[in-house]
Structures are given as C-alpha cells and as structure tokens.
Amino acid sequence: MKRLPYLGLMCLAGALSALLAGACGGGGDGNGDDCAAHQGDFCVSSADRALAESYNRSFDWSTDKIAVRLLNGPTRSEAEKALYYRNPGLYQDTSAEPHITPDPLPTLDPAPAGFDFPLPDTAPNQGQQFLDNSTIVDSLAETPITAAEQASAPLWLPAVMVYLTVDWDASKVLNLYYGNNAVRAQKWGVDGATRPPQTIQHMYLHGGEIWVEIVFENHVDLGAGISDSNGDGYKEIYGKIDPAHFTMEVYDQLANDYVTPRLSVAELNSLIDDKILDDLYSEFNMEVVSGLGEPFEASGVGTFEYPFKVIQGASPKDDIFIVLLVEP
C-alpha cells in the first residue's frame, strides 16, 4: 500500500537543467570505457555519458517523454534531484495563466528593488523578508558560490519540504518552510493567478550561508537586469536567505547528513524504490522497470549500456521513462 506524501501544498513547477559531471576517466573507479569490471557497482561508461550529455543539451521537459539523469554521486540529494527536477510526469502547463506585470517591476538595475517575499503571520519571523534583498543578483557568476558548491547543490523542494520538514524536525525549519510559501504566494496583485508565478529551485550551501535560485514563469514581466542567465528558457534570480531564518544546526544537517553521505548500491536502491517513488506517488506514479547494468533501449535516443535503473510512469503516463546513471 502506498503512503501519501507530505506534498499537498506544493506544485512542482519551474526549471533547471540536469547536472552533468565532467569528462570521464579510467583508473578502475567505475568511470571509463567499459563497466564490465564493475558489475554490481556504480559505473558510468564513456558511451552512456556521451549519450546522456548529447541528449540533455536539447531536453525539454514539457514535450519529451524520456529524461536521462547523470547523478553526481550516490547520495540522497542527487537521487531526489534526479526524480523531482524536470520530471516530464510532473510538468504542468501554465499557458492558461494570466499575464502578470508587477507594479513596480522587480529590477536589478541599478540595484535590487521590487522583490517582496515577506514571511507570513504563521512564521516565527513573521513579516520579515525571506531574502537579504541586498544580495539579489542575476546570475551565479555574481555570487560567491564555487563550482564545487554548484555541482553539489540540492534541490529546494525535496531538501527543505521533504527531508528537513518531514524526515528531520519541522519545528527547527519553520522559517524555511514558510519562506517557500512566501515565494510561491507572491502573485503580484493578480487575483486570477492559480499557479505560483515563481518558485525556489536550487539551494546553495556556502560557508554557513544558504543561497537560493528563484525561477520565474514566462508569463511574468520583469524589469531591467533580470535575464535567463543559465539559458534554460526561464528567467531567474539568486539571493541569500536572511541568516535570521535558520540556525547552523540546520545548515550542518543539510551539508553533513543530506548532501554529503554516500550510499551503497543497496541503500540507493531502497531509497529510490521505497522512499522517493512513494513520496511522489500522488503527483506522478512511477515504477522501476529495469535494474543495475541492464541495457536499455530508449526510443529515439539510443541504448544505455549500464544504467543504474530505469523508471517508467504508470498509465496514463506510461510513455514516460527516466534513465538514471550514477557516478561512483
């Protein structure tokens, strides 16, 4: 019997590209031309990597039925990111949403202005801005986030709204929980908006600071200085969460217990099969159709030699497949 997840208030929207690791290498570490020597363990072959990278350059989650995910290591953060982020079965069309023109327009030129995400009355820090608005910028290149921190960045929804709130201690993350609501609930004065005009996507852990990416839907007008800096088809901003809204205990929990710990093959299998697919059941029912090392012919894409597993949507979305490749 499937258990219902704690996701009723959250619609999954927004966009971010799949995180692909760098060039492959040999050395007996499970990265190389042939995974034959690593049967039963994590491995990404050169051919699988090339096929994934090529396919993901033009992947469109609104139309494509196959998603290929290259996990940057066997961690809970990477596994949840792979199945929550841009999952075609979770796509929701926003074309019927009313056009939104905030007044005044949010802008970054000459300085951040017009961004208003106050915590609601139910939050401990009610009324305070969720972000330190002075830190808001247009691109990651303008932040202090390092390349390594970008590569390991968890996805906000499963990290905060599932891991911290449901699986850890909700009482310690109330300002983050309500900060999520504050961003999603900003409708810019348009009563007819039924979908969130913007959502938090990735979060970045940086020396005790938590930075976030806020992605805007395409029907939202934005002012000068705000662009689609990462080229994924959506405009976004980056900003630091006001440090008054979380403690170092919360930061350490994310860094040391969610992002960093590496799982065994058995542990990652159990996490995906018994936890993540269960949590997403009411949003998009999925099931595993092939396991570790079983070649998979992805229609219109090619053959993956050594996937970790392949997941298929249930009817009526049984034309959707997600191929998982896991770096050792």
Backbone torsions as a table, in degrees:
resi	resn	phi	psi	omega
1	MET	NA	128.6	-179.6
2	LYS	-76.8	139.9	174.0
3	ARG	-95.3	146.3	-178.6
4	LEU	-80.1	137.8	-177.3
5	PRO	-81.5	166.6	177.6
6	TYR	-91.3	64.7	-175.2
7	LEU	-132.0	16.6	-172.4
8	GLY	-60.5	-32.1	-175.4
9	LEU	-87.1	-10.8	-172.2
10	MET	-107.9	122.5	170.1
11	CYS	-94.7	141.7	-176.5
12	LEU	-92.7	109.0	-179.8
13	ALA	-139.8	168.5	177.1
14	GLY	107.5	-171.7	-173.8
15	ALA	-153.5	144.6	168.8
16	LEU	-158.1	148.6	-177.2
17	SER	-81.3	157.0	178.8
18	ALA	-65.4	141.0	-179.7
19	LEU	-86.0	113.8	-178.2
20	LEU	-108.3	136.3	-179.5
21	ALA	-77.1	175.1	-175.8
22	GLY	-77.1	-164.5	-174.3
23	ALA	-62.0	152.3	-178.0
24	CYS	-78.2	165.1	177.2
25	GLY	-150.3	162.5	178.0
26	GLY	-90.8	-133.0	174.6
27	GLY	86.8	8.9	176.5
28	GLY	73.0	17.1	-177.5
29	ASP	-100.6	11.8	179.4
30	GLY	92.5	1.9	175.0
31	ASN	-116.9	119.1	178.5
32	GLY	170.0	-164.0	-174.0
33	ASP	-74.3	-23.8	-171.7
34	ASP	-142.6	128.4	179.2
35	CYS	-95.8	9.4	-177.3
36	ALA	-59.9	-32.2	-178.5
37	ALA	-81.4	-1.2	-175.8
38	HIS	-125.1	27.8	-179.5
39	GLN	-55.8	132.0	179.9
40	GLY	85.5	0.8	-179.9
41	ASP	-126.4	172.7	177.4
42	PHE	-67.6	136.7	178.6
43	CYS	-165.0	142.4	172.7
44	VAL	-126.8	116.3	-179.5
45	SER	-76.3	159.6	178.0
46	SER	-59.9	-39.5	-179.1
47	ALA	-66.4	-42.5	179.2
48	ASP	-65.2	-40.2	179.5
49	ARG	-63.0	-45.7	-179.2
50	ALA	-63.1	-41.0	179.9
51	LEU	-65.2	-42.4	179.4
52	ALA	-64.1	-46.0	-178.0
53	GLU	-64.7	-41.6	179.1
54	SER	-63.0	-46.6	-178.4
55	TYR	-64.8	-41.2	-174.6
56	ASN	-72.1	-15.7	177.4
57	ARG	-63.1	-29.3	-178.3
58	SER	-120.3	12.6	-178.4
59	PHE	-62.2	134.4	178.0
60	ASP	-130.0	109.3	-173.5
61	TRP	-69.7	-14.4	179.3
62	SER	-80.4	-17.3	-177.0
63	THR	-129.5	-33.5	-177.3
64	ASP	-73.0	147.8	-178.6
65	LYS	-105.7	-4.5	178.4
66	ILE	-121.9	128.6	174.6
67	ALA	-116.2	135.3	179.9
68	VAL	-119.3	121.6	-175.6
69	ARG	-118.4	126.5	176.3
70	LEU	-106.2	104.4	-176.4
71	LEU	-78.5	132.0	-178.1
72	ASN	-83.8	51.5	-178.8
73	GLY	118.1	155.1	-177.4
74	PRO	-85.4	75.4	-179.7
75	THR	-123.5	161.6	177.3
76	ARG	-63.5	-41.1	-179.7
77	SER	-57.7	-47.2	-178.9
78	GLU	-67.4	-38.5	-179.0
79	ALA	-66.4	-43.9	179.9
80	GLU	-69.4	-36.7	176.4
81	LYS	-61.2	-39.9	-177.9
82	ALA	-64.0	-33.5	-174.2
83	LEU	-100.6	-20.5	176.7
84	TYR	-90.0	-34.7	-170.9
85	TYR	-84.1	125.1	177.3
86	ARG	47.0	40.4	174.1
87	ASN	-77.3	118.1	-176.6
88	PRO	-55.7	-27.4	178.6
89	GLY	-73.0	-13.0	179.5
90	LEU	-102.4	-1.4	-177.6
91	TYR	-65.5	136.3	176.8
92	GLN	-128.0	124.0	-176.5
93	ASP	-68.2	129.6	179.0
94	THR	-109.9	11.9	-174.9
95	SER	-65.1	-22.8	179.9
96	ALA	-87.3	-3.8	-179.9
97	GLU	-70.4	145.2	178.8
98	PRO	-67.1	147.1	175.6
99	HIS	-66.4	136.4	-175.9
100	ILE	-117.1	123.6	175.1
101	THR	-122.5	94.1	-179.8
102	PRO	-58.6	148.9	179.1
103	ASP	-133.8	106.0	3.9
104	PRO	-79.7	161.4	177.9
105	LEU	-68.2	135.3	170.1
106	PRO	-61.2	139.1	-176.5
107	THR	-145.9	157.9	173.7
108	LEU	-114.8	-1.2	-175.0
109	ASP	-118.8	116.3	9.0
110	PRO	-89.0	-8.3	179.9
111	ALA	-151.7	160.4	179.4
112	PRO	-58.8	129.7	179.7
113	ALA	-155.7	147.6	175.0
114	GLY	87.8	2.0	178.1
115	PHE	-90.5	119.2	-172.7
116	ASP	-133.3	98.0	179.4
117	PHE	-128.0	68.5	-178.5
118	PRO	-75.6	143.3	176.0
119	LEU	-67.1	138.7	-177.4
120	PRO	-70.8	172.3	-177.4
121	ASP	-62.6	-20.8	-179.3
122	THR	-79.9	-10.7	-179.0
123	ALA	-84.9	148.6	175.6
124	PRO	-55.9	-40.5	179.0
125	ASN	-98.3	47.5	-174.0
126	GLN	-53.7	138.7	176.1
127	GLY	86.1	-17.5	-179.9
128	GLN	-79.5	147.1	176.9
129	GLN	-65.4	137.1	-179.0
130	PHE	-66.9	-42.0	179.8
131	LEU	-97.1	154.0	163.4
132	ASP	-78.7	96.2	-169.0
133	ASN	-62.1	-20.2	179.1
134	SER	-69.7	-15.0	-177.6
135	THR	-95.0	-4.6	-173.7
136	ILE	-66.8	130.3	179.9
137	VAL	-137.1	173.0	-175.4
138	ASP	-86.9	-26.3	-173.0
139	SER	-143.2	158.9	176.1
140	LEU	-62.0	-29.9	-179.3
141	ALA	-61.8	-21.3	-179.7
142	GLU	-92.9	2.1	178.5
143	THR	-103.9	169.8	175.4
144	PRO	-85.0	6.4	-176.7
145	ILE	-65.8	127.3	-178.7
146	THR	-81.0	167.3	178.3
147	ALA	-61.4	-40.0	179.0
148	ALA	-65.1	-39.0	178.3
149	GLU	-68.5	-33.7	175.6
150	GLN	-67.1	-42.8	-177.3
151	ALA	-65.3	-31.1	-177.7
152	SER	-99.3	9.2	-174.9
153	ALA	-61.2	124.8	175.9
154	PRO	-76.3	161.8	174.4
155	LEU	-86.0	134.3	-173.1
156	TRP	-58.6	-49.0	-172.0
157	LEU	-57.7	-56.3	179.4
158	PRO	-69.7	-33.0	-176.9
159	ALA	-67.1	-47.3	-174.6
160	VAL	-93.7	-47.8	-171.3
161	MET	-82.9	-16.2	176.8
162	VAL	-113.2	-62.4	-174.1
163	TYR	-62.4	-58.4	-176.9
164	LEU	-69.4	-44.7	-172.3
165	THR	-77.9	-41.3	-174.8
166	VAL	-95.2	-46.8	-170.8
167	ASP	-92.4	-15.9	-178.4
168	TRP	-111.3	-96.2	-175.8
169	ASP	-149.9	98.8	-176.8
170	ALA	-59.1	-33.5	-176.1
171	SER	-64.4	-21.1	-177.7
172	LYS	-93.7	-4.9	-176.0
173	VAL	-129.9	27.4	-175.3
174	LEU	-62.1	-37.3	-179.7
175	ASN	-69.1	-33.3	175.1
176	LEU	-70.4	-42.1	178.3
177	TYR	-58.7	-47.9	-179.1
178	TYR	-76.8	-20.5	172.8
179	GLY	-65.8	-37.4	174.4
180	ASN	-57.6	-46.7	179.1
181	ASN	-63.6	-38.2	-178.2
182	ALA	-61.8	-41.7	-179.9
183	VAL	-68.6	-46.6	-177.2
184	ARG	-68.0	-30.4	-173.7
185	ALA	-84.2	-7.9	179.6
186	GLN	-73.9	103.8	-177.2
187	LYS	-101.2	1.6	175.2
188	TRP	59.0	33.8	175.1
189	GLY	81.9	6.8	-178.5
190	VAL	-100.7	103.7	-175.7
191	ASP	-67.1	-26.0	-175.6
192	GLY	-80.9	-2.3	179.8
193	ALA	-73.7	119.7	180.0
194	THR	-101.5	-21.4	178.7
195	ARG	-107.5	149.6	178.3
196	PRO	-60.6	126.9	178.2
197	PRO	-67.4	-19.7	179.0
198	GLN	-153.1	152.6	179.8
199	THR	-140.1	157.4	173.0
200	ILE	-81.8	132.3	179.3
201	GLN	-107.9	-99.4	180.0
202	HIS	-78.7	156.5	168.6
203	MET	-123.6	150.7	-173.6
204	TYR	-128.1	124.7	-180.0
205	LEU	-94.9	119.8	-173.1
206	HIS	-140.7	98.6	172.7
207	GLY	52.8	42.7	-179.5
208	GLY	91.0	-7.1	177.2
209	GLU	-100.5	149.9	172.5
210	ILE	-117.4	117.6	175.8
211	TRP	-104.9	153.4	179.4
212	VAL	-135.1	157.1	172.6
213	GLU	-105.9	126.4	175.2
214	ILE	-110.9	122.0	-175.0
215	VAL	-106.8	132.1	-178.2
216	PHE	-100.2	140.7	173.5
217	GLU	-68.8	157.3	-173.3
218	ASN	-72.8	-11.0	178.1
219	HIS	-90.8	11.1	178.7
220	VAL	-105.4	122.8	176.3
221	ASP	-78.1	140.3	179.1
222	LEU	-132.5	154.8	-175.3
223	GLY	-84.8	-167.9	-174.2
224	ALA	-62.2	143.1	173.4
225	GLY	90.4	-4.8	-179.4
226	ILE	-106.8	118.9	-174.5
227	SER	-131.5	177.9	170.6
228	ASP	-90.7	79.0	-169.6
229	SER	-69.2	-25.3	-179.4
230	ASN	-100.6	3.2	172.7
231	GLY	70.3	26.0	-177.8
232	ASP	-96.7	5.3	177.2
233	GLY	96.3	-0.4	179.5
234	TYR	-131.8	141.9	175.0
235	LYS	-79.4	146.5	-178.0
236	GLU	-146.5	160.3	172.1
237	ILE	-128.2	162.8	177.3
238	TYR	-128.9	138.0	179.2
239	GLY	-156.0	161.2	-179.4
240	LYS	-91.9	132.4	173.8
241	ILE	-66.6	135.4	177.0
242	ASP	-55.1	123.6	-176.0
243	PRO	-62.5	-12.5	176.9
244	ALA	-68.8	-12.9	-173.1
245	HIS	-95.0	0.0	177.5
246	PHE	-154.0	163.0	179.4
247	THR	-109.2	167.6	176.5
248	MET	-66.3	-25.3	175.4
249	GLU	-61.4	-41.3	178.7
250	VAL	-66.5	-45.6	179.1
251	TYR	-58.3	-47.1	-178.8
252	ASP	-65.1	-35.3	178.8
253	GLN	-62.0	-43.3	178.1
254	LEU	-66.1	-48.8	-174.4
255	ALA	-68.3	-43.0	-169.7
256	ASN	-97.4	-19.9	-176.4
257	ASP	-118.7	-11.6	-178.8
258	TYR	-115.5	-48.7	-174.4
259	VAL	-84.2	-40.3	-168.1
260	THR	-86.2	-45.3	-171.1
261	PRO	-58.5	130.9	179.4
262	ARG	-95.5	136.8	-175.7
263	LEU	-100.7	154.0	172.3
264	SER	-76.4	170.8	176.5
265	VAL	-58.0	-45.3	-179.6
266	ALA	-64.1	-40.5	-179.3
267	GLU	-67.4	-41.1	179.4
268	LEU	-68.4	-39.3	175.0
269	ASN	-57.7	-47.5	-178.8
270	SER	-64.5	-41.8	179.4
271	LEU	-58.8	-47.0	-177.7
272	ILE	-70.3	-50.4	-173.0
273	ASP	-70.1	-40.6	-170.8
274	ASP	-101.8	-14.4	-176.5
275	LYS	-118.6	-62.0	-172.3
276	ILE	-66.8	-47.5	179.5
277	LEU	-62.9	-33.4	175.6
278	ASP	-65.5	-45.3	-178.3
279	ASP	-63.3	-31.8	-178.4
280	LEU	-93.4	2.3	-171.8
281	TYR	-54.2	-46.4	-176.0
282	SER	-74.6	-19.3	178.3
283	GLU	-89.0	-42.4	-179.5
284	PHE	-158.8	108.4	-178.3
285	ASN	-76.3	125.5	-177.6
286	MET	-133.2	158.5	175.5
287	GLU	-144.8	151.6	178.7
288	VAL	-77.3	130.7	-179.4
289	VAL	-115.2	-14.2	172.4
290	SER	-154.7	154.3	-172.5
291	GLY	-111.5	-164.6	-173.2
292	LEU	-58.9	124.4	174.1
293	GLY	80.0	4.0	178.8
294	GLU	-88.2	113.8	-179.2
295	PRO	-54.5	143.1	-177.9
296	PHE	-133.5	125.5	176.9
297	GLU	-90.4	108.2	178.4
298	ALA	-90.9	115.6	-175.2
299	SER	-56.5	125.7	178.2
300	GLY	78.9	-1.5	-178.2
301	VAL	-115.6	-55.4	-178.5
302	GLY	143.2	-174.1	-177.6
303	THR	-101.7	125.7	174.2
304	PHE	-92.2	124.2	-173.0
305	GLU	-75.2	-38.8	-170.0
306	TYR	-143.7	64.5	176.0
307	PRO	-71.9	155.1	172.8
308	PHE	-71.4	-45.7	171.4
309	LYS	-166.3	161.3	176.5
310	VAL	-121.6	133.4	-176.6
311	ILE	-118.6	137.3	-178.3
312	GLN	-120.7	143.5	175.3
313	GLY	-73.1	154.3	175.8
314	ALA	-86.2	157.2	179.0
315	SER	-55.6	136.2	12.2
316	PRO	-92.6	11.2	180.0
317	LYS	-107.3	34.9	-177.0
318	ASP	-79.7	5.0	173.2
319	ASP	-90.3	1.6	-178.7
320	ILE	-100.6	130.5	179.6
321	PHE	-129.2	143.5	175.0
322	ILE	-123.6	120.0	-179.2
323	VAL	-100.4	124.8	179.9
324	LEU	-107.8	125.1	172.0
325	LEU	-115.2	133.3	-173.5
326	VAL	-122.9	121.3	174.4
327	GLU	-66.3	142.1	178.4
328	PRO	-72.2	NA	NA
